[in-house]
Amino acid sequence: QVQLVESGGGLVQAGGSLRLSCAASGRTFSSYAMGWFRQCPGKEREFVAHISRSGGITYYADSVKGRFTISRENAEKTVYLRMNSLKPEDTAVYYCAARAGNPSPLDRVYDYWGQGTQVTVSS
């Protein structure tokens, strides 16, 4: 069982930066691939980035590639999402998720989810 708690969201101007954190409970954090997803009101949840269990492999949605960086610290049981050059269209609730096994851009294969953190980018 894994519990995930996101933090770090907030209001930022376009062009600004934020770093989201996702803290996990449990003793086997390193056994889980981690993903970040986001959802805007009235829209489906979309993939943002994922990272392998060791942190050696990362993958990004085209919409954030070159601007966002996913990383993890297994000793701290935390995964991060560094977001630079933010745009108004990045406004969403951001969720982290964990799955046993390999990472995936498909939200339906993730086993555990956090409660989400709001990111609002003003123009």
C-alpha positions as CSV (number, residue, x, y, z in Angstrom):
1,Q,0.0,0.0,0.0
2,V,1.3,3.4,-1.0
3,Q,-0.1,6.8,0.0
4,L,0.9,9.8,-2.0
5,V,0.7,13.5,-1.0
6,E,1.4,16.3,-3.5
7,S,2.5,19.8,-2.6
8,G,4.1,22.8,-4.2
9,G,1.2,24.0,-6.4
10,G,0.1,27.6,-6.5
11,L,-0.4,30.7,-8.6
12,V,2.4,31.9,-10.9
13,Q,2.8,34.3,-13.8
14,A,3.4,33.0,-17.3
15,G,7.1,32.3,-17.7
16,G,7.6,31.5,-14.1
17,S,8.5,28.2,-12.4
18,L,7.2,25.9,-9.8
19,R,8.4,22.6,-8.3
20,L,5.9,20.0,-7.3
21,S,6.7,17.3,-4.8
22,C,5.0,14.0,-4.2
23,A,5.8,12.3,-0.9
24,A,5.1,8.6,-0.6
25,S,4.5,6.5,2.5
26,G,5.5,2.8,2.7
27,R,8.8,1.0,2.6
28,T,8.9,0.0,-1.0
29,F,8.9,3.3,-2.9
30,S,11.8,2.2,-5.1
31,S,9.6,-0.6,-6.4
32,Y,7.2,1.8,-8.0
33,A,7.4,3.7,-11.2
34,M,6.0,7.2,-10.8
35,G,4.0,9.4,-13.1
36,W,2.6,12.9,-13.1
37,F,-0.7,13.7,-14.7
38,R,-2.9,16.8,-14.9
39,Q,-6.6,17.6,-15.3
40,C,-8.4,20.8,-16.3
41,P,-12.0,21.3,-15.5
42,G,-14.2,19.6,-18.0
43,K,-11.3,17.8,-19.6
44,E,-9.9,14.3,-19.3
45,R,-6.8,13.7,-17.2
46,E,-3.7,13.8,-19.3
47,F,-0.2,12.4,-19.0
48,V,2.6,14.8,-18.2
49,A,5.7,12.7,-17.3
50,H,6.9,9.5,-15.9
51,I,10.0,8.0,-14.4
52,S,11.3,4.5,-13.9
53,R,11.9,2.9,-10.5
54,S,15.6,3.8,-10.5
55,G,15.1,7.2,-12.0
56,G,17.2,6.3,-15.0
57,I,14.4,6.5,-17.6
58,T,12.1,9.5,-18.0
59,Y,9.5,10.3,-20.6
60,Y,7.4,13.5,-21.3
61,A,4.4,14.6,-23.1
62,D,5.2,16.7,-26.1
63,S,3.4,19.6,-24.6
64,V,5.9,19.8,-21.7
65,K,9.1,18.4,-23.2
66,G,12.0,20.8,-22.7
67,R,10.1,22.8,-20.0
68,F,9.3,20.2,-17.3
69,T,11.7,17.8,-15.5
70,I,10.7,14.8,-13.5
71,S,13.1,13.3,-10.9
72,R,13.0,11.2,-7.8
73,E,14.9,10.6,-4.6
74,N,14.2,7.1,-3.4
75,A,15.9,7.6,-0.1
76,E,13.4,10.4,0.6
77,K,10.5,8.6,-1.0
78,T,9.7,11.6,-3.1
79,V,9.2,12.4,-6.7
80,Y,9.4,15.9,-8.1
81,L,8.2,17.8,-11.1
82,R,10.2,20.9,-11.9
83,M,8.1,23.2,-14.2
84,N,9.8,26.0,-16.0
85,S,8.5,28.5,-18.6
86,L,5.0,27.9,-17.5
87,K,2.1,28.8,-19.8
88,P,-1.5,29.6,-19.0
89,E,-2.4,26.3,-20.7
90,D,-0.5,24.5,-18.0
91,T,-3.2,25.5,-15.5
92,A,-4.6,22.3,-14.0
93,V,-4.8,20.0,-11.0
94,Y,-1.6,18.0,-11.0
95,Y,-1.6,14.4,-9.7
96,C,1.2,12.0,-9.0
97,A,0.6,8.3,-9.3
98,A,2.5,5.1,-8.6
99,R,2.5,1.7,-10.2
100,A,4.4,-1.5,-9.6
101,G,6.5,-2.3,-12.6
102,N,7.4,-0.2,-15.6
103,P,6.2,3.4,-16.1
104,S,3.5,4.1,-18.5
105,P,1.7,7.2,-20.0
106,L,-1.7,5.5,-19.4
107,D,-3.4,6.6,-16.3
108,R,-5.6,3.5,-16.0
109,V,-2.6,1.3,-15.2
110,Y,-1.5,3.2,-12.1
111,D,-2.4,1.7,-8.8
112,Y,-2.2,4.7,-6.4
113,W,-3.0,8.3,-6.7
114,G,-2.5,11.5,-4.7
115,Q,-5.2,14.0,-4.0
116,G,-3.8,16.6,-6.4
117,T,-2.3,20.1,-6.2
118,Q,-3.6,23.1,-8.1
119,V,-1.3,25.0,-10.4
120,T,-2.6,28.2,-11.9
121,V,-0.6,30.2,-14.4
122,S,-1.8,33.7,-15.1
123,S,-1.2,35.5,-18.4
